[in-house]
Amino acid sequence: MSDQYASVQKGSLKLKGKGVVSAGKKKKKKGKEKKHRLEQQINTNKNEEEETKSGYIDKRTPAQMAFDKMQEKRQMERILNKAEKTHKRRVEDFNRHLDTLTEHYDIPKVSWTK
């Protein structure tokens, strides 16, 4: 039975970073070159964004553009029609409309005897 455990190491668990500091690994310092590269990348990204904004390419089909144009035109017509009437005029038109409706909500006269 002792043969099975012959390869096991005895002793306490050793953690990395505790105890003796290894002299082989040193922290690398960030140089000015890295900062300079980051600044250049940021500047180039800003320039590319400005170019794409100014050179916007419309990817819609002619039918889609015509549809959008007609939608805008109809919306402007609706806005102008609504702005044309005053509130007083709208109320008068609504009352005229209600006068033309049948009075289906009136309760008919019901008589049990006649």
Secondary structure, 3 states (H helix, E strand, C coil): CCCCCCCCCCCCCCCCCCCCCCCCCCCCCCCHHHHHHHHHHHHHHHHHHHHHHHCCCCCCCHHHHHHHHHHHHHHHHHHHHHHHCCHHHHHHHHHHHHHHCCCCCCCCCCCCCC
